[in-house]
């Protein structure tokens, strides 16, 4: 194709065509960048929503876990309290036999000695056997026991002899 246009005009047309091409390319680059920015912005909004959902889910799971821990702790506390109340009940029913024996020994007047002292737990009684040189000392022992204990029982055969008395079956109740 033959171009008969003057060279100035040809240059002007070329410059005009280049300018249009630059403008078109600039608009295309601008639109591409603008589209990329919009896409990245929408991805950011989507991801922030997902992060917020995950944070909410995580918070919910954390609260559920804490609630479960609290329930487990409460269950352990209930079990411990139950065991402690059982121990307390056991200790409150427990009789300190050492104190009872010491108290019994203090009631024994001089001259009497014990040969047997037993405590059957089922009856909650102390049963004594021993020796007394005389009935008067044995009677004093009975009075001493009656001051400190309940249901003091001396079998009648303990009073038969007046001296060198081997007594057995003397019993008294331990007050709980």
Residue frames as qw, qx, qy, qz and C-alpha x, y, z in Angstrom:
[[0.000, 0.890, 0.455, 0.000, 0.00, 0.00, 0.00],
 [0.421, 0.334, 0.025, 0.843, 1.26, 3.33, -1.04],
 [0.262, -0.774, -0.425, 0.389, 1.00, 6.19, 1.39],
 [0.382, 0.565, 0.205, 0.703, 0.94, 9.60, -0.23],
 [0.358, -0.906, -0.225, -0.012, 0.56, 11.61, 2.90],
 [0.238, 0.800, -0.370, 0.409, 3.15, 14.12, 3.86],
 [0.605, 0.083, -0.669, 0.425, 5.75, 12.97, 6.38],
 [0.116, -0.222, 0.440, -0.862, 4.64, 15.45, 9.04],
 [0.725, -0.136, -0.047, -0.673, 1.18, 14.17, 8.81],
 [0.815, 0.059, -0.577, -0.006, 2.46, 10.60, 8.86],
 [0.335, 0.167, -0.660, 0.652, 4.38, 11.34, 12.04],
 [0.392, -0.189, 0.260, -0.862, 1.36, 13.01, 13.56],
 [0.843, -0.069, -0.283, -0.453, -0.78, 9.95, 12.77],
 [0.702, 0.107, -0.652, 0.266, 1.87, 7.62, 14.15],
 [0.073, 0.193, -0.554, 0.807, 2.11, 9.70, 17.29],
 [0.612, -0.152, 0.056, -0.774, -1.66, 9.74, 17.57],
 [0.864, -0.003, -0.460, -0.206, -1.79, 5.97, 17.10],
 [0.509, 0.153, -0.673, 0.514, 0.95, 5.45, 19.71],
 [0.210, -0.216, 0.400, -0.866, -0.85, 7.74, 22.13],
 [0.778, -0.123, -0.142, -0.600, -4.10, 5.80, 21.64],
 [0.800, 0.069, -0.591, 0.083, -2.24, 2.55, 22.11],
 [0.260, 0.185, -0.626, 0.711, -0.64, 3.84, 25.34],
 [0.461, -0.191, 0.216, -0.839, -4.01, 5.10, 26.59],
 [0.857, -0.055, -0.331, -0.391, -5.67, 1.76, 25.79],
 [0.687, 0.101, -0.642, 0.324, -2.84, -0.17, 27.41],
 [0.019, 0.242, -0.503, 0.829, -2.91, 2.19, 30.43],
 [0.662, -0.182, 0.043, -0.726, -6.67, 1.72, 30.79],
 [0.871, 0.008, -0.473, -0.133, -6.25, -2.06, 30.45],
 [0.479, 0.164, -0.652, 0.564, -3.47, -2.12, 33.08],
 [0.242, -0.235, 0.357, -0.871, -5.54, 0.15, 35.34],
 [0.795, -0.131, -0.137, -0.576, -8.62, -2.07, 34.94],
 [0.792, 0.076, -0.593, 0.125, -6.52, -5.18, 35.54],
 [0.256, 0.185, -0.608, 0.729, -4.98, -3.67, 38.69],
 [0.468, -0.202, 0.182, -0.841, -8.39, -2.45, 39.84],
 [0.867, -0.071, -0.352, -0.346, -9.85, -5.95, 39.24],
 [0.643, 0.125, -0.651, 0.384, -6.91, -7.50, 41.09],
 [0.042, -0.228, 0.483, -0.844, -7.43, -5.10, 44.00],
 [0.687, -0.169, -0.006, -0.706, -11.15, -5.96, 44.09],
 [0.858, 0.011, -0.509, -0.073, -10.37, -9.69, 44.00],
 [0.455, 0.161, -0.642, 0.596, -7.78, -9.35, 46.77],
 [0.287, -0.236, 0.318, -0.872, -10.19, -7.21, 48.81],
 [0.818, -0.142, -0.188, -0.524, -12.95, -9.80, 48.45],
 [0.767, 0.072, -0.602, 0.211, -10.49, -12.57, 49.44],
 [0.162, 0.234, -0.555, 0.782, -9.47, -10.50, 52.47],
 [0.551, -0.218, 0.139, -0.794, -13.11, -9.99, 53.48],
 [0.879, -0.044, -0.396, -0.261, -13.83, -13.71, 52.97],
 [0.642, 0.133, -0.625, 0.425, -10.78, -14.78, 54.98],
 [0.073, -0.264, 0.465, -0.842, -11.50, -12.31, 57.80],
 [0.740, -0.190, -0.053, -0.643, -15.03, -13.75, 57.98],
 [0.868, 0.026, -0.495, 0.012, -13.60, -17.27, 58.12],
 [0.373, 0.242, -0.600, 0.665, -11.10, -16.24, 60.79],
 [0.374, -0.271, 0.291, -0.838, -13.90, -14.65, 62.82],
 [0.869, -0.117, -0.244, -0.415, -15.99, -17.82, 62.46],
 [0.762, 0.110, -0.571, 0.286, -13.05, -19.94, 63.57],
 [0.095, 0.293, -0.518, 0.798, -12.39, -17.62, 66.50],
 [0.635, -0.244, 0.096, -0.727, -16.04, -17.88, 67.52],
 [0.912, -0.014, -0.383, -0.149, -15.89, -21.66, 67.15],
 [0.553, 0.236, -0.598, 0.531, -12.62, -21.79, 69.10],
 [0.200, -0.319, 0.401, -0.835, -14.10, -19.62, 71.87],
 [0.813, -0.176, -0.089, -0.548, -17.15, -21.87, 71.99],
 [0.863, 0.074, -0.486, 0.117, -14.96, -24.98, 72.20],
 [0.294, 0.317, -0.564, 0.703, -12.79, -23.35, 74.86],
 [0.473, -0.299, 0.268, -0.784, -15.86, -22.48, 76.94],
 [0.912, -0.077, -0.242, -0.321, -17.20, -26.01, 76.48],
 [0.702, 0.204, -0.572, 0.373, -13.84, -27.43, 77.54],
 [0.006, 0.329, -0.501, 0.800, -13.75, -25.15, 80.58],
 [0.711, -0.241, 0.057, -0.658, -17.30, -26.16, 81.47],
 [0.915, 0.023, -0.401, -0.045, -16.30, -29.82, 81.16],
 [0.459, 0.282, -0.591, 0.601, -13.23, -29.19, 83.33],
 [0.315, -0.332, 0.351, -0.817, -15.42, -27.46, 85.91],
 [0.869, -0.153, -0.133, -0.452, -17.86, -30.38, 85.86],
 [0.809, 0.134, -0.523, 0.232, -15.00, -32.85, 86.27],
 [0.189, 0.323, -0.535, 0.757, -13.60, -30.78, 89.12],
 [0.571, -0.296, 0.174, -0.746, -17.03, -30.58, 90.75],
 [0.922, -0.060, -0.326, -0.202, -17.39, -34.35, 90.43],
 [0.630, 0.199, -0.573, 0.485, -13.98, -34.87, 92.03],
 [0.122, -0.341, 0.416, -0.834, -14.90, -32.42, 94.80],
 [0.777, -0.239, -0.047, -0.581, -18.19, -34.28, 95.40],
 [0.888, 0.025, -0.452, 0.082, -16.35, -37.60, 95.58],
 [0.392, 0.275, -0.543, 0.690, -13.75, -36.11, 97.93],
 [0.380, -0.345, 0.252, -0.820, -16.46, -34.54, 100.09],
 [0.886, -0.173, -0.235, -0.361, -18.29, -37.86, 100.25],
 [0.773, 0.101, -0.522, 0.347, -15.10, -39.64, 101.30],
 [0.131, 0.328, -0.454, 0.818, -14.35, -36.93, 103.86],
 [0.605, -0.335, 0.099, -0.715, -17.85, -37.12, 105.30],
 [0.924, -0.093, -0.361, -0.087, -17.50, -40.91, 105.53],
 [0.574, 0.202, -0.524, 0.596, -14.15, -40.46, 107.28],
 [0.185, -0.378, 0.300, -0.856, -15.67, -37.87, 109.57],
 [0.815, -0.278, -0.116, -0.495, -18.53, -40.24, 110.39],
 [0.860, 0.030, -0.465, 0.207, -16.02, -43.00, 111.05],
 [0.360, 0.260, -0.480, 0.756, -13.90, -40.80, 113.32],
 [0.408, -0.392, 0.163, -0.808, -16.92, -39.45, 115.14],
 [0.904, -0.234, -0.180, -0.309, -17.99, -43.04, 115.92],
 [0.689, 0.264, -0.560, 0.377, -14.49, -44.07, 116.90],
 [0.653, -0.752, -0.029, -0.087, -13.85, -44.57, 120.56],
 [0.278, 0.697, -0.576, 0.324, -10.43, -43.78, 121.93],
 [0.890, -0.283, -0.357, -0.005, -9.73, -46.99, 123.82],
 [0.547, 0.193, -0.434, 0.689, -6.47, -45.71, 125.24],
 [0.204, -0.405, 0.208, -0.867, -8.38, -42.99, 127.09],
 [0.811, -0.338, -0.191, -0.437, -10.96, -45.53, 128.28],
 [0.852, -0.052, -0.436, 0.284, -8.24, -47.88, 129.52],
 [0.296, 0.289, -0.387, 0.824, -6.42, -45.05, 131.29],
 [0.466, -0.410, 0.056, -0.782, -9.68, -43.95, 132.87],
 [0.897, -0.242, -0.322, -0.181, -10.35, -47.55, 133.96],
 [0.697, 0.101, -0.478, 0.525, -6.87, -47.92, 135.46],
 [0.003, 0.397, -0.303, 0.866, -7.38, -44.73, 137.50],
 [0.691, -0.401, -0.063, -0.598, -10.47, -46.27, 139.12],
 [0.846, -0.061, -0.514, 0.126, -8.54, -49.31, 140.38],
 [0.478, -0.824, 0.212, -0.218, -7.83, -48.97, 144.11],
 [0.108, 0.602, -0.778, 0.146, -4.50, -50.18, 145.56],
 [0.499, -0.172, 0.804, -0.274, -4.42, -53.93, 146.06],
 [0.785, 0.433, 0.387, -0.213, -6.51, -54.89, 143.03],
 [0.075, -0.458, 0.650, 0.601, -4.82, -56.06, 139.91],
 [0.765, 0.415, 0.032, -0.492, -6.36, -57.02, 136.62],
 [0.556, -0.186, 0.767, 0.260, -5.67, -60.30, 134.86],
 [0.315, 0.353, 0.729, 0.495, -7.82, -59.65, 131.82],
 [0.207, 0.592, 0.170, -0.760, -9.29, -56.59, 130.17],
 [0.319, 0.213, 0.771, 0.509, -11.26, -57.06, 126.97],
 [0.292, 0.457, 0.077, -0.836, -13.33, -54.91, 124.69],
 [0.385, 0.353, 0.809, 0.269, -15.82, -56.67, 122.43],
 [0.001, 0.068, -0.241, -0.968, -16.64, -54.00, 119.85],
 [0.259, -0.395, -0.741, -0.477, -20.14, -55.39, 119.22],
 [0.429, -0.667, -0.598, 0.117, -21.32, -54.69, 122.77],
 [0.124, 0.725, -0.126, 0.666, -19.29, -51.50, 123.38],
 [0.709, -0.685, 0.036, -0.164, -18.50, -52.79, 126.87],
 [0.213, 0.597, -0.720, 0.282, -15.31, -53.36, 128.80],
 [0.917, -0.308, -0.204, -0.149, -15.08, -56.73, 130.56],
 [0.017, 0.709, -0.611, 0.351, -12.63, -57.14, 133.42],
 [0.917, -0.258, -0.301, 0.045, -11.18, -60.05, 135.36],
 [0.238, 0.651, -0.492, 0.527, -8.71, -59.86, 138.19],
 [0.622, -0.252, -0.647, 0.361, -7.88, -60.28, 141.85],
 [0.247, -0.738, 0.095, -0.621, -8.91, -58.37, 144.96],
 [0.278, 0.181, -0.808, 0.487, -7.47, -59.03, 148.42],
 [0.078, 0.291, 0.748, -0.591, -10.79, -58.12, 150.13],
 [0.123, 0.669, 0.713, 0.169, -14.46, -57.45, 149.52],
 [0.123, -0.849, -0.207, 0.471, -14.11, -53.83, 150.79],
 [0.199, -0.460, 0.465, 0.730, -11.47, -53.01, 148.19],
 [0.173, 0.271, 0.826, 0.464, -13.65, -54.66, 145.52],
 [0.014, 0.802, 0.581, -0.136, -16.62, -52.57, 146.71],
 [0.154, -0.742, 0.092, 0.646, -14.47, -49.43, 146.46],
 [0.223, -0.125, 0.702, 0.665, -13.56, -50.47, 142.91],
 [0.125, 0.572, 0.784, 0.206, -17.25, -50.81, 142.07],
 [0.057, -0.865, -0.313, 0.388, -18.00, -47.29, 143.43],
 [0.212, -0.551, 0.375, 0.715, -15.11, -45.82, 141.44],
 [0.198, 0.139, 0.798, 0.551, -16.34, -47.47, 138.25],
 [0.062, 0.718, 0.693, -0.001, -19.92, -46.26, 138.83],
 [0.110, -0.771, -0.071, 0.623, -18.67, -42.67, 139.10],
 [0.053, -0.519, 0.506, 0.686, -17.04, -42.78, 135.65],
 [0.132, 0.046, -0.851, -0.507, -19.00, -45.35, 133.65],
 [0.670, -0.027, 0.022, -0.741, -22.55, -46.49, 132.95],
 [0.931, 0.011, -0.194, -0.309, -24.21, -49.87, 133.49],
 [0.072, 0.525, -0.811, 0.248, -21.52, -51.22, 135.82],
 [0.912, -0.160, -0.166, -0.338, -22.22, -54.88, 136.48],
 [0.060, -0.479, 0.843, -0.236, -20.53, -57.09, 139.04],
 [0.677, -0.110, -0.673, -0.278, -21.62, -60.73, 138.94],
 [0.701, -0.609, 0.051, -0.368, -22.98, -62.02, 142.26],
 [0.949, -0.110, -0.167, 0.246, -20.22, -64.66, 142.59],
 [0.412, 0.556, -0.275, 0.667, -17.73, -61.79, 142.93],
 [0.328, -0.612, 0.261, -0.671, -19.17, -61.01, 146.39],
 [0.898, -0.263, -0.330, -0.128, -19.26, -64.55, 147.80],
 [0.767, -0.098, -0.327, 0.544, -15.75, -64.66, 149.24],
 [0.265, -0.953, -0.101, 0.103, -14.62, -62.01, 151.73],
 [0.272, -0.763, 0.477, 0.341, -10.87, -62.30, 150.97],
 [0.275, -0.296, 0.793, 0.457, -8.66, -63.37, 148.06],
 [0.614, 0.555, 0.424, -0.367, -11.37, -62.79, 145.50],
 [0.254, -0.077, 0.689, 0.675, -10.77, -63.83, 141.88],
 [0.444, 0.591, 0.373, -0.561, -13.40, -61.84, 140.03],
 [0.197, -0.002, 0.711, 0.675, -14.43, -62.13, 136.39],
 [0.059, 0.580, 0.747, 0.321, -17.22, -60.87, 134.20],
 [0.092, -0.685, -0.279, 0.667, -17.23, -57.35, 135.58],
 [0.363, 0.415, 0.526, 0.647, -18.56, -55.19, 132.78],
 [0.034, 0.693, 0.277, -0.665, -19.49, -51.59, 132.11],
 [0.519, 0.720, 0.418, 0.193, -20.77, -49.68, 129.13],
 [0.391, -0.152, 0.159, 0.894, -18.64, -47.17, 127.27],
 [0.265, 0.808, 0.364, -0.380, -20.57, -44.00, 126.65],
 [0.585, 0.287, 0.432, 0.624, -20.07, -42.91, 123.05]]
